[in-house]
Amino acid sequence: MFSARARHWSIVSVLIVFGLSGSAFAQTPANPQALADARAEVERLKQELAAMREQYDKRLADLEQRLTTLAEAPPPAAAEPPSTAASAAAAAGSSKVFNPDMSVNGNFVGVGGKNPNSDQPPLNLSEVEMAFQAIVDPYARADFFLSASPQGLEVEEGFVTFNTLPGGLLFKGGKMRAQFGKANTLHTHALPYIDRPLVTENLVGGEEGISEPGVSLSKLFPSSAVFLEATGEAYYSNSEVFASSQRSKLNYVARLRAYRDITEGSNIDVGGSYAYGPSAKAPETFVAADTSTELVGFDATFRYRPLRRAIYRRFQARTELVWSRPKAAGRIGDRSFGYYGLGEYQFARRWYAGARYDRSAQPIDPALVDTGGSFFLTYWPSEFSQVRGQYRRTNYGDGVNANEFLFQLNFSIGAHGAHVF
């Protein structure tokens, strides 16, 4: 079968032939030579048209064969696109050359009730945290957290992290919260309750905690059975726990953490911590200048979050134990001990309920033991805000009892990076 173009050529050739023939026959037959010449010309034209048609048909057949071959052949392999992670990293890096991730978090706290041992105001914007976080280059990232409170503006944390060192080592330098236990590493807005546990208040520095300028070196030991992390840190002694007027005095922190998945929806996290340095608070029987403090801590966390109901159900249980002992001039003071136990349960998509029990001796006089209990309820309108109420009863070692109700409104704007897990 010929194509439309081939049929067009056929019609044109026929019309030409008939036109020439008509012209020839229209002439007078008185000139036989002219008639013969016309007929010869018609025959020549017919032969040329037949040759052109044959050549055109051959080219059409070749073209159709090529099209058939291309249609049956497999499509060529597409060029491999760049890695999604690499593309995302490149895009993120280019967009943050001059603009790190920035966020502001506000923590508004109200308290009502009676507590003679507390001077906490009834309504207070206790903290506004400003965070600036970004990748410095392919080898490091920087995190800065500025905390504004009624006492003023300070750098809560500000450090650089190098995560590509030889041997899988990770190095941090700057002002940081020491890796001692769990509660000390958490910022205020990241706590599942409003206040700090009594053991943190009495033995680990309270709200400020062990947070000082220093350096940290850690090593990860990942495996299919147990994930291990070992950390060693050195800090300039200038906190509620460790402090010294001597420039050369440092305090040291060591921590070993083990993490393991139990099932696809549950895991356990266990850690041991040790800290040693010049004491900021010493018993009256010790010479303050020669006094040091030794802290030993143990923490364990169990988490359960079923994968199919992860946004509706969650349970977390945690305990943390701390031993504090002063030392001076060859003498060892009485050891103070404290702990807390925490349980938190998510019973709806935006609702959490929990309870905490506290018990802690005081660092100066271990014979004075404070105990307390709390119940708290949290509602998350969105991932950027939370509303929490907490009832707290505290029995102090000096015989004072306190019953209080605390209210918290926590809100944030901007991209706030994740804290220590």
Disulfide bonds with the S-S distance in Angstrom:
none
